[in-house]
Amino acid sequence: MIDEHFRPLMRFALVGVLNTGVYYGIYLLIVQVAPYLVAHVVGWFVSISFSFLMNCRFTYHVRPTWKRYLLFPLSNLPNILFTSVGVVGLVELLHVNVRLAPLIAGICAIPFSYLLGSHLMRDRDPFSDVDASADGAVVGTTR
């Protein structure tokens, strides 16, 4: 049986896999008619929106709001930083193959992105079963 606290992390990882597919599909479509940097930026914006909606609905079970939407890209900062440093470290220090290093670093970054995403997407402790309401009162969650 999967631990109740581990399920949201697994859903987050699944959304990440789907999101990668969305990004790459958009990128491949746009790169046929535009420079690769334009394709990358368009793919990133589409995939961030997709990821936001899927994580609201599927991972965190929260209502999408403009505030959450504007804060959501912040949850990708640790991923970008961690994977960049991780790839360089894996390749230069541990001599891991350059094609494999991003996958390893990306997998290792998932928990950090998840925890920050949990904090930004809902006003609650990601390991608690209660939400903090706007007035500071604590209310139970429903699943």
DSSP file with accessible surface (Angstrom, degrees, kcal/mol):
  #  RESIDUE AA STRUCTURE BP1 BP2  ACC     N-H-->O    O-->H-N    N-H-->O    O-->H-N    TCO  KAPPA ALPHA  PHI   PSI    X-CA   Y-CA   Z-CA
    1    1 A M              0   0  224      0, 0.0     2,-0.4     0, 0.0     3,-0.0   0.000 360.0 360.0 360.0 136.8    0.0    0.0    0.0
    2    2 A I        -     0   0   72      1,-0.1     5,-0.1     2,-0.0     0, 0.0  -0.638 360.0-107.9 -83.1 131.0    1.3    3.4   -0.9
    3    3 A D    >>  -     0   0  100     -2,-0.4     3,-1.4     1,-0.1     4,-1.2  -0.286  24.4-124.6 -55.4 137.1    1.7    5.9    2.0
    4    4 A E  T 34 S+     0   0   88      1,-0.3    -1,-0.1     2,-0.2     3,-0.1   0.813 111.5  51.9 -57.1 -31.7   -0.9    8.6    1.9
    5    5 A H  T 3> S+     0   0   76      1,-0.2     4,-0.5     2,-0.1    -1,-0.3   0.699 105.9  55.5 -79.8 -17.8    1.7   11.3    1.9
    6    6 A F  H <> S+     0   0  102     -3,-1.4     4,-2.1     1,-0.2    -2,-0.2   0.750  90.2  74.5 -85.6 -24.8    3.6    9.7   -1.0
    7    7 A R  H  X S+     0   0   89     -4,-1.2     4,-2.6     1,-0.2     5,-0.2   0.904  93.5  50.4 -58.9 -46.4    0.5    9.7   -3.4
    8    8 A P  H  > S+     0   0    6      0, 0.0     4,-2.8     0, 0.0    -1,-0.2   0.906 109.8  51.9 -61.6 -35.5    0.6   13.5   -4.1
    9    9 A L  H  X S+     0   0   37     -4,-0.5     4,-2.4     2,-0.2    -2,-0.2   0.910 109.9  49.0 -64.9 -40.1    4.3   13.2   -5.0
   10   10 A M  H  X S+     0   0   87     -4,-2.1     4,-2.3     2,-0.2    -1,-0.2   0.909 112.0  48.3 -65.6 -40.2    3.6   10.4   -7.4
   11   11 A R  H  X S+     0   0   45     -4,-2.6     4,-2.7     2,-0.2    -2,-0.2   0.908 110.2  52.6 -64.8 -40.2    0.8   12.4   -9.0
   12   12 A F  H  X S+     0   0   24     -4,-2.8     4,-2.3     1,-0.2    -2,-0.2   0.924 110.1  47.9 -59.6 -44.3    3.1   15.4   -9.2
   13   13 A A  H  X S+     0   0   32     -4,-2.4     4,-2.2     2,-0.2    -2,-0.2   0.911 110.9  51.0 -65.1 -40.5    5.7   13.2  -11.0
   14   14 A L  H  X S+     0   0   86     -4,-2.3     4,-2.5     2,-0.2     5,-0.2   0.926 110.0  49.2 -62.8 -44.4    3.1   11.8  -13.4
   15   15 A V  H  X S+     0   0    0     -4,-2.7     4,-3.1     1,-0.2    -1,-0.2   0.908 109.1  54.7 -60.9 -38.5    1.9   15.4  -14.2
   16   16 A G  H  X S+     0   0   30     -4,-2.3     4,-2.2     2,-0.2    -2,-0.2   0.904 107.8  48.1 -61.5 -41.1    5.6   16.2  -14.8
   17   17 A V  H  X S+     0   0  101     -4,-2.2     4,-1.9     2,-0.2    -2,-0.2   0.945 114.8  45.3 -64.6 -46.9    6.0   13.3  -17.3
   18   18 A L  H  X S+     0   0   78     -4,-2.5     4,-2.3     1,-0.2    -2,-0.2   0.912 111.8  53.3 -61.6 -41.5    2.8   14.4  -19.1
   19   19 A N  H  X S+     0   0   23     -4,-3.1     4,-2.9     1,-0.2    -1,-0.2   0.885 104.9  53.8 -62.4 -39.3    4.0   18.0  -19.0
   20   20 A T  H  X S+     0   0   92     -4,-2.2     4,-2.7     1,-0.2    -1,-0.2   0.916 108.7  50.1 -61.5 -40.9    7.3   17.1  -20.6
   21   21 A G  H  X S+     0   0   47     -4,-1.9     4,-2.6     2,-0.2    -2,-0.2   0.905 110.6  49.2 -63.1 -41.5    5.3   15.4  -23.4
   22   22 A V  H  X S+     0   0   40     -4,-2.3     4,-2.5     2,-0.2     5,-0.3   0.952 113.0  47.4 -62.3 -49.0    3.2   18.6  -23.9
   23   23 A Y  H  X S+     0   0   54     -4,-2.9     4,-2.9     1,-0.2    -2,-0.2   0.951 114.7  45.3 -56.4 -50.9    6.3   20.8  -24.0
   24   24 A Y  H  X S+     0   0  133     -4,-2.7     4,-2.8     1,-0.2    -1,-0.2   0.893 112.4  51.0 -66.6 -38.6    8.1   18.6  -26.4
   25   25 A G  H  X S+     0   0   33     -4,-2.6     4,-2.0    -5,-0.2    -1,-0.2   0.932 113.5  44.6 -62.7 -45.8    5.1   18.1  -28.7
   26   26 A I  H  X S+     0   0   44     -4,-2.5     4,-2.8    -5,-0.2     5,-0.3   0.926 113.1  52.4 -63.4 -44.3    4.6   21.9  -28.9
   27   27 A Y  H  X S+     0   0   52     -4,-2.9     4,-2.7    -5,-0.3    -2,-0.2   0.941 109.5  48.2 -57.3 -48.4    8.3   22.5  -29.4
   28   28 A L  H  X S+     0   0   73     -4,-2.8     4,-0.5     1,-0.2    -1,-0.2   0.868 113.8  47.9 -64.0 -35.6    8.4   20.0  -32.3
   29   29 A L  H >< S+     0   0  111     -4,-2.0     3,-0.7    -5,-0.2     4,-0.3   0.948 116.7  40.7 -66.9 -49.8    5.3   21.6  -33.9
   30   30 A I  H >X S+     0   0   46     -4,-2.8     3,-2.0     1,-0.2     4,-1.4   0.861 104.2  65.3 -71.8 -35.3    6.6   25.2  -33.6
   31   31 A V  H 3< S+     0   0   50     -4,-2.7    -1,-0.2    -5,-0.3    -2,-0.2   0.734  92.2  65.8 -64.9 -16.8   10.2   24.5  -34.5
   32   32 A Q  T << S+     0   0  153     -3,-0.7    -1,-0.3    -4,-0.5    -2,-0.2   0.755 118.5  21.4 -72.4 -23.5    9.0   23.5  -38.0
   33   33 A V  T <4 S+     0   0  128     -3,-2.0    -2,-0.2    -4,-0.3    -1,-0.2   0.389 126.5  39.0-125.3  -0.8    7.9   27.1  -38.7
   34   34 A A  S  < S-     0   0   27     -4,-1.4    -1,-0.1     1,-0.0     5,-0.1  -0.957  93.0 -77.2-145.2 162.9    9.9   29.3  -36.2
   35   35 A P     >  -     0   0   90      0, 0.0     4,-2.3     0, 0.0     3,-0.4  -0.213  47.6-111.0 -60.2 153.4   13.3   29.5  -34.7
   36   36 A Y  H  > S+     0   0  162      1,-0.2     4,-2.6     2,-0.2     5,-0.2   0.834 116.5  56.5 -60.0 -33.1   14.1   27.0  -32.0
   37   37 A L  H  > S+     0   0  107      2,-0.2     4,-2.5     1,-0.2    -1,-0.2   0.918 107.9  47.8 -67.4 -39.2   14.2   29.7  -29.2
   38   38 A V  H  > S+     0   0   70     -3,-0.4     4,-2.8     2,-0.2     5,-0.3   0.933 112.3  50.1 -63.2 -43.7   10.7   30.8  -30.2
   39   39 A A  H  X S+     0   0    0     -4,-2.3     4,-2.6     1,-0.2    -2,-0.2   0.905 110.7  50.0 -61.3 -40.6    9.5   27.1  -30.1
   40   40 A H  H  X S+     0   0   79     -4,-2.6     4,-2.6     2,-0.2    -2,-0.2   0.938 112.4  45.7 -63.4 -47.2   11.1   26.7  -26.7
   41   41 A V  H  X S+     0   0   62     -4,-2.5     4,-2.6     2,-0.2     5,-0.2   0.936 115.4  46.0 -65.0 -45.4    9.5   29.8  -25.2
   42   42 A V  H  X S+     0   0   56     -4,-2.8     4,-2.6     1,-0.2     5,-0.3   0.942 114.0  49.2 -62.9 -45.0    6.0   28.9  -26.7
   43   43 A G  H  X S+     0   0    0     -4,-2.6     4,-2.7    -5,-0.3    -2,-0.2   0.903 110.8  50.8 -59.7 -41.1    6.4   25.3  -25.5
   44   44 A W  H  X S+     0   0   80     -4,-2.6     4,-2.7     2,-0.2     5,-0.2   0.937 111.3  46.8 -63.7 -46.6    7.4   26.4  -22.0
   45   45 A F  H  X S+     0   0  115     -4,-2.6     4,-2.0     2,-0.2    -2,-0.2   0.918 114.9  46.4 -64.5 -41.0    4.4   28.8  -21.7
   46   46 A V  H  X S+     0   0   60     -4,-2.6     4,-2.6    -5,-0.2    -1,-0.2   0.940 114.7  47.4 -65.1 -43.8    2.0   26.2  -22.9
   47   47 A S  H  X S+     0   0    5     -4,-2.7     4,-3.1    -5,-0.3    -2,-0.2   0.865 109.0  53.4 -69.8 -33.4    3.5   23.5  -20.7
   48   48 A I  H  X S+     0   0    6     -4,-2.7     4,-2.7     2,-0.2    -1,-0.2   0.922 111.5  46.6 -64.2 -42.3    3.5   25.7  -17.6
   49   49 A S  H  X S+     0   0   35     -4,-2.0     4,-2.4    -5,-0.2    -2,-0.2   0.931 114.4  47.1 -65.2 -43.9   -0.2   26.4  -18.1
   50   50 A F  H  X S+     0   0   61     -4,-2.6     4,-2.8     2,-0.2     5,-0.2   0.944 113.7  48.1 -60.3 -47.9   -0.9   22.7  -18.7
   51   51 A S  H  X S+     0   0    9     -4,-3.1     4,-2.9     1,-0.2     5,-0.3   0.904 110.4  52.1 -61.1 -43.0    1.1   21.8  -15.6
   52   52 A F  H  X S+     0   0    6     -4,-2.7     4,-2.6    -5,-0.2    -1,-0.2   0.955 112.8  43.6 -58.5 -51.1   -0.6   24.4  -13.5
   53   53 A L  H  X S+     0   0   98     -4,-2.4     4,-2.3     1,-0.2     5,-0.3   0.921 116.4  46.9 -64.2 -42.4   -4.1   23.2  -14.4
   54   54 A M  H  X>S+     0   0   55     -4,-2.8     4,-3.3    -5,-0.2     5,-0.8   0.905 113.3  48.4 -67.1 -40.1   -3.2   19.5  -14.0
   55   55 A N  I  X>S+     0   0    1     -4,-2.9     5,-3.3    -5,-0.2     6,-0.5   0.890 111.2  50.7 -69.4 -37.6   -1.5   20.1  -10.7
   56   56 A C  I  <5S+     0   0    0     -4,-2.6     6,-2.4    -5,-0.3     5,-0.4   0.959 122.9  30.9 -59.2 -50.2   -4.4   22.1   -9.3
   57   57 A R  I  <5S+     0   0  200     -4,-2.3    -2,-0.2     4,-0.2    -3,-0.2   0.921 133.9  23.7 -76.1 -47.4   -6.9   19.5  -10.3
   58   58 A F  I  <5S+     0   0   75     -4,-3.3    -3,-0.2    -5,-0.3    -2,-0.1   0.850 128.6  30.3 -97.1 -38.7   -5.0   16.2  -10.0
   59   59 A T  I  <<S+     0   0    0     -5,-0.8    -3,-0.2    -4,-0.5    -4,-0.1   0.932 132.5  18.4 -90.7 -53.1   -2.1   16.8   -7.5
   60   60 A Y  S   <S-     0   0    4     -5,-3.3    -4,-0.2    -6,-0.1    -3,-0.1   0.580  85.0-137.5-100.8 -13.4   -3.2   19.4   -5.0
   61   61 A H        +     0   0   99     -6,-0.5     2,-0.3    -5,-0.4    -4,-0.2   0.932  55.4 136.4  54.5  51.8   -7.0   19.4   -5.4
   62   62 A V        -     0   0   23     -6,-2.4    -1,-0.2    -7,-0.2    -2,-0.1  -0.885  61.8-100.7-125.7 158.6   -7.3   23.1   -5.3
   63   63 A R        -     0   0  183     -2,-0.3     2,-0.2     1,-0.1    -6,-0.0  -0.618  42.2-115.5 -76.0 130.7   -9.3   25.7   -7.3
   64   64 A P        +     0   0   64      0, 0.0     2,-0.3     0, 0.0    -1,-0.1  -0.493  41.7 177.0 -66.5 133.3   -7.1   27.4  -10.0
   65   65 A T     >  -     0   0   36     -2,-0.2     4,-2.5     1,-0.1     5,-0.2  -0.923  42.8-114.8-131.1 161.8   -6.8   31.1   -9.3
   66   66 A W  H  > S+     0   0  196     -2,-0.3     4,-2.6     2,-0.2     5,-0.2   0.889 116.8  55.2 -63.5 -37.7   -4.9   33.9  -11.0
   67   67 A K  H  > S+     0   0  141      1,-0.2     4,-1.9     2,-0.2    -1,-0.2   0.946 110.9  43.8 -60.9 -47.9   -2.7   34.3   -7.8
   68   68 A R  H  > S+     0   0   47      1,-0.2     4,-2.1     2,-0.2    -1,-0.2   0.897 112.4  53.8 -63.3 -39.9   -1.7   30.7   -7.9
   69   69 A Y  H  < S+     0   0   61     -4,-2.5    -2,-0.2     1,-0.2    -1,-0.2   0.911 110.3  46.1 -62.0 -41.6   -1.2   30.8  -11.7
   70   70 A L  H  < S+     0   0  127     -4,-2.6    -1,-0.2     1,-0.2    -2,-0.2   0.826 117.6  43.5 -72.4 -29.5    1.2   33.8  -11.3
   71   71 A L  H >< S+     0   0   56     -4,-1.9     3,-1.7    -5,-0.2     4,-0.5   0.739  93.7  83.4 -83.7 -23.8    3.1   32.1   -8.4
   72   72 A F  G >< S+     0   0    3     -4,-2.1     3,-2.1     1,-0.3     4,-0.4   0.849  79.6  61.3 -55.7 -42.7    3.2   28.7  -10.0
   73   73 A P  G >  S+     0   0   39      0, 0.0     3,-1.7     0, 0.0     4,-0.4   0.807  92.4  69.7 -58.1 -22.7    6.3   29.2  -12.2
   74   74 A L  G X  S+     0   0   78     -3,-1.7     3,-1.3     1,-0.3    -2,-0.2   0.816  86.8  65.7 -61.9 -28.0    8.3   29.9   -9.0
   75   75 A S  G <  S+     0   0    1     -3,-2.1     4,-0.4    -4,-0.5    -1,-0.3   0.680  96.0  57.8 -69.2 -14.0    7.9   26.2   -8.2
   76   76 A N  G <> S+     0   0   35     -3,-1.7     4,-2.5    -4,-0.4    -1,-0.3   0.604  84.1  83.0 -88.5 -12.4   10.1   25.5  -11.2
   77   77 A L  H <> S+     0   0   90     -3,-1.3     4,-2.7    -4,-0.4     5,-0.3   0.933  90.9  46.9 -59.4 -47.3   13.0   27.6   -9.9
   78   78 A P  H  > S+     0   0   33      0, 0.0     4,-3.3     0, 0.0     5,-0.3   0.904 111.8  53.2 -62.5 -34.8   14.5   24.9   -7.7
   79   79 A N  H  > S+     0   0   47     -4,-0.4     4,-2.7     2,-0.2     5,-0.3   0.943 111.1  44.6 -63.0 -46.9   14.1   22.4  -10.6
   80   80 A I  H  X S+     0   0   83     -4,-2.5     4,-2.1     2,-0.2     5,-0.2   0.943 119.4  42.0 -63.6 -47.1   16.0   24.6  -13.0
   81   81 A L  H  X S+     0   0  118     -4,-2.7     4,-2.4    -5,-0.2     5,-0.3   0.944 117.1  46.5 -65.0 -48.7   18.8   25.4  -10.4
   82   82 A F  H  X S+     0   0   78     -4,-3.3     4,-2.8    -5,-0.3    -2,-0.2   0.921 115.2  45.4 -62.2 -45.4   19.0   21.9   -9.1
   83   83 A T  H  X S+     0   0   27     -4,-2.7     4,-2.9    -5,-0.3     5,-0.2   0.889 112.1  51.5 -69.9 -36.1   19.1   20.2  -12.5
   84   84 A S  H  X S+     0   0   67     -4,-2.1     4,-1.9    -5,-0.3    -2,-0.2   0.957 116.8  38.8 -63.7 -50.0   21.7   22.7  -13.9
   85   85 A V  H  X S+     0   0  110     -4,-2.4     4,-2.7    -5,-0.2     5,-0.2   0.917 117.2  52.7 -65.3 -40.5   24.1   22.2  -11.0
   86   86 A G  H  X S+     0   0   18     -4,-2.8     4,-3.1    -5,-0.3     5,-0.2   0.907 107.4  49.8 -63.1 -43.3   23.3   18.5  -11.0
   87   87 A V  H  X S+     0   0   40     -4,-2.9     4,-2.7     2,-0.2     5,-0.3   0.946 113.2  46.2 -62.7 -47.6   24.0   18.0  -14.7
   88   88 A V  H  X>S+     0   0   91     -4,-1.9     4,-3.0    -5,-0.2     5,-0.5   0.942 115.6  46.7 -60.7 -46.2   27.4   19.8  -14.4
   89   89 A G  I  X>S+     0   0   23     -4,-2.7     4,-1.9     1,-0.2     5,-1.4   0.920 113.7  47.5 -62.2 -44.5   28.3   17.9  -11.3
   90   90 A L  I  <5S+     0   0   28     -4,-3.1     6,-2.7    -5,-0.2     4,-0.3   0.918 120.1  37.9 -64.0 -43.4   27.3   14.5  -12.7
   91   91 A V  I  X5S+     0   0   29     -4,-2.7     4,-0.6     4,-0.3    -2,-0.2   0.952 125.9  33.8 -74.0 -50.3   29.1   15.0  -16.0
   92   92 A E  I  <5S+     0   0  131     -4,-3.0    -3,-0.2    -5,-0.3    -2,-0.2   0.883 131.3  26.8 -77.7 -40.0   32.2   16.8  -14.8
   93   93 A L  I  <<S+     0   0  135     -4,-1.9    -3,-0.2    -5,-0.5    -2,-0.1   0.850 134.0  28.3 -92.8 -40.4   32.8   15.2  -11.4
   94   94 A L  T  4<S-     0   0  119     -5,-1.4    -3,-0.2    -4,-0.3    -2,-0.1   0.423  95.3-129.9-103.2  -3.0   31.2   11.8  -11.7
   95   95 A H     <  +     0   0  159     -4,-0.6    -4,-0.3    -6,-0.3     2,-0.2   0.824  43.5 168.9  58.5  37.0   31.7   11.3  -15.5
   96   96 A V        -     0   0   34     -6,-2.7    -1,-0.2    -9,-0.1    -2,-0.1  -0.555  47.0 -90.4 -75.7 144.5   28.1   10.4  -16.1
   97   97 A N    >>  -     0   0   95     -2,-0.2     4,-2.5     1,-0.1     3,-0.9  -0.286  31.6-126.5 -55.1 138.1   27.1   10.3  -19.8
   98   98 A V  T 34 S+     0   0   99      1,-0.3    -1,-0.1     2,-0.2    -7,-0.1   0.740 109.2  53.4 -64.6 -23.1   25.7   13.7  -21.0
   99   99 A R  T 34 S+     0   0  210      1,-0.1     4,-0.3     2,-0.1    -1,-0.3   0.770 115.1  39.6 -80.6 -25.5   22.5   12.1  -22.3
  100  100 A L  T X> S+     0   0   87     -3,-0.9     4,-2.0     2,-0.1     3,-0.5   0.798  99.1  74.6 -92.2 -31.0   21.8   10.4  -18.9
  101  101 A A  H 3X S+     0   0    0     -4,-2.5     4,-2.8     1,-0.2     5,-0.3   0.869  93.0  52.1 -55.7 -44.3   22.8   13.2  -16.5
  102  102 A P  H 3> S+     0   0   61      0, 0.0     4,-2.5     0, 0.0    -1,-0.2   0.884 109.4  51.1 -63.1 -34.3   19.7   15.4  -17.1
  103  103 A L  H <> S+     0   0  111     -3,-0.5     4,-2.4    -4,-0.3    -2,-0.2   0.934 112.4  45.3 -66.3 -44.1   17.4   12.5  -16.4
  104  104 A I  H  X S+     0   0   59     -4,-2.0     4,-2.3     2,-0.2    -1,-0.2   0.944 115.7  46.2 -64.2 -47.3   19.1   11.7  -13.2
  105  105 A A  H  X S+     0   0    2     -4,-2.8     4,-1.4     1,-0.2    -2,-0.2   0.897 112.4  51.6 -63.5 -39.2   19.3   15.3  -12.1
  106  106 A G  H  X S+     0   0   21     -4,-2.5     4,-0.8    -5,-0.3    -1,-0.2   0.914 109.5  48.7 -64.9 -42.0   15.6   15.8  -13.1
  107  107 A I  H >< S+     0   0  115     -4,-2.4     3,-0.8     1,-0.2    -1,-0.2   0.920 110.7  51.2 -63.7 -41.4   14.4   12.8  -11.1
  108  108 A C  H 3< S+     0   0   64     -4,-2.3     4,-0.4     1,-0.2    -1,-0.2   0.796 106.9  55.5 -66.8 -25.9   16.4   14.0   -8.0
  109  109 A A  H 3X S+     0   0    0     -4,-1.4     4,-2.3     1,-0.2     5,-0.3   0.665  83.4  87.8 -81.0 -16.3   14.8   17.5   -8.3
  110  110 A I  H <X S+     0   0   45     -3,-0.8     4,-2.7    -4,-0.8     5,-0.2   0.905  85.7  49.7 -54.4 -49.0   11.2   16.2   -8.2
  111  111 A P  H  > S+     0   0   56      0, 0.0     4,-2.5     0, 0.0    -1,-0.2   0.913 112.1  48.7 -60.2 -38.2   10.9   16.3   -4.3
  112  112 A F  H  > S+     0   0  106     -4,-0.4     4,-2.2    -3,-0.3     5,-0.2   0.930 113.6  45.6 -66.9 -44.7   12.2   19.8   -4.1
  113  113 A S  H  X S+     0   0    2     -4,-2.3     4,-2.8     1,-0.2    -1,-0.2   0.897 112.8  52.5 -63.7 -39.2    9.8   21.1   -6.8
  114  114 A Y  H  X S+     0   0    7     -4,-2.7     4,-2.9    -5,-0.3    -2,-0.2   0.940 109.0  47.9 -62.9 -47.1    7.0   19.2   -5.3
  115  115 A L  H  X S+     0   0   69     -4,-2.5     4,-1.9    -5,-0.2    -2,-0.2   0.925 115.6  43.9 -63.2 -43.5    7.5   20.7   -1.8
  116  116 A L  H  X S+     0   0   56     -4,-2.2     4,-2.5     2,-0.2     5,-0.2   0.927 113.9  51.2 -66.8 -41.5    7.8   24.3   -3.2
  117  117 A G  H  X S+     0   0    0     -4,-2.8     4,-2.7   -42,-0.3     5,-0.3   0.905 107.9  53.1 -60.5 -40.4    4.8   23.7   -5.4
  118  118 A S  H  X S+     0   0    0     -4,-2.9     4,-1.4     1,-0.2     6,-0.4   0.912 110.7  47.1 -60.6 -42.7    2.8   22.4   -2.5
  119  119 A H  H  < S+     0   0  122     -4,-1.9    -2,-0.2    -5,-0.2    -1,-0.2   0.910 117.3  41.6 -66.8 -41.5    3.6   25.5   -0.5
  120  120 A L  H  < S+     0   0   28     -4,-2.5    -2,-0.2     1,-0.2    -1,-0.2   0.824 114.6  50.2 -76.6 -31.4    2.7   27.9   -3.4
  121  121 A M  H  < S+     0   0    1     -4,-2.7     2,-0.3    -5,-0.2    -1,-0.2   0.744 120.3  19.8 -83.6 -24.6   -0.4   26.0   -4.6
  122  122 A R  S  < S-     0   0    4     -4,-1.4     2,-2.0    -5,-0.3    -1,-0.2  -0.998  73.6-120.4-146.3 148.0   -2.2   25.8   -1.3
  123  123 A D  S    S+     0   0  102     -2,-0.3     9,-1.9     9,-0.2     2,-0.3  -0.488  81.3  89.9 -85.6  67.2   -2.0   27.5    2.0
  124  124 A R  S    S-     0   0   23     -2,-2.0    -2,-0.2    -6,-0.4     7,-0.1  -0.992  85.8 -92.4-156.4 161.4   -1.1   24.4    3.9
  125  125 A D    >   -     0   0   92      5,-0.4     3,-2.1    -2,-0.3     5,-0.2  -0.651  36.5-136.1 -74.4 125.5    1.6   22.2    5.2
  126  126 A P  T 3  S+     0   0   23      0, 0.0    -1,-0.1     0, 0.0    -3,-0.0   0.712 104.3  47.5 -62.6 -14.5    2.1   19.5    2.4
  127  127 A F  T 3  S+     0   0  107      2,-0.0     2,-0.3     0, 0.0  -122,-0.1   0.238  98.6  87.8-108.7  13.9    2.3   16.8    5.1
  128  128 A S    <   -     0   0   32     -3,-2.1    -4,-0.0     2,-0.1     0, 0.0  -0.778  68.4-142.2-109.6 157.1   -0.7   17.9    7.1
  129  129 A D  S    S+     0   0   96     -2,-0.3    12,-1.2     2,-0.0     2,-0.4   0.162  79.5  77.3-100.5  16.7   -4.4   16.9    6.6
  130  130 A V  E     -A  140   0A  59     -5,-0.2    -5,-0.4    10,-0.2     2,-0.3  -0.961  66.6-144.0-128.4 146.6   -5.7   20.4    7.4
  131  131 A D  E     -A  139   0A  50      8,-2.5     8,-2.5    -2,-0.4     2,-0.6  -0.821  17.5-127.8-102.4 148.5   -5.8   23.6    5.4
  132  132 A A  E     -A  138   0A  47     -9,-1.9     6,-0.2    -2,-0.3    -9,-0.2  -0.841  27.6-142.4 -92.7 124.7   -5.3   27.1    6.8
  133  133 A S    >   -     0   0   38      4,-3.1     3,-1.9    -2,-0.6    -1,-0.0  -0.291  29.7 -95.5 -80.3 173.0   -8.2   29.4    5.8
  134  134 A A  T 3  S+     0   0  114      1,-0.3    -1,-0.1     2,-0.1    -2,-0.0   0.829 124.8  51.1 -60.3 -32.1   -7.8   33.0    4.9
  135  135 A D  T 3  S-     0   0  132      2,-0.1    -1,-0.3     1,-0.0     3,-0.1   0.405 122.0-103.5 -89.6   6.4   -8.6   34.2    8.4
  136  136 A G  S <  S+     0   0   54     -3,-1.9    -2,-0.1     1,-0.3     2,-0.1   0.326  78.6 133.2  94.1 -10.0   -6.1   31.8   10.0
  137  137 A A        -     0   0   46     -5,-0.1    -4,-3.1     1,-0.1     2,-0.5  -0.384  56.1-122.8 -71.4 154.8   -8.7   29.2   11.2
  138  138 A V  E     -A  132   0A  96     -6,-0.2     2,-0.3    -3,-0.1    -6,-0.2  -0.864  30.6-177.5-103.4 131.0   -7.9   25.6   10.5
  139  139 A V  E     -A  131   0A  73     -8,-2.5    -8,-2.5    -2,-0.5     2,-0.1  -0.946  27.0-110.5-126.8 148.9  -10.4   23.6    8.5
  140  140 A G  E     -A  130   0A  61     -2,-0.3     2,-0.3   -10,-0.2   -10,-0.2  -0.338  31.0-127.1 -74.2 157.3  -10.3   19.9    7.5
  141  141 A T        -     0   0   41    -12,-1.2     2,-0.4    -2,-0.1    -1,-0.1  -0.681  11.6-144.1-101.8 159.2   -9.9   18.8    3.9
  142  142 A T              0   0  134     -2,-0.3     0, 0.0     0, 0.0     0, 0.0  -0.948 360.0 360.0-120.6 144.1  -12.0   16.5    1.9
  143  143 A R              0   0  143     -2,-0.4   -82,-0.0     0, 0.0    -2,-0.0  -0.949 360.0 360.0-129.2 360.0  -10.7   14.1   -0.7
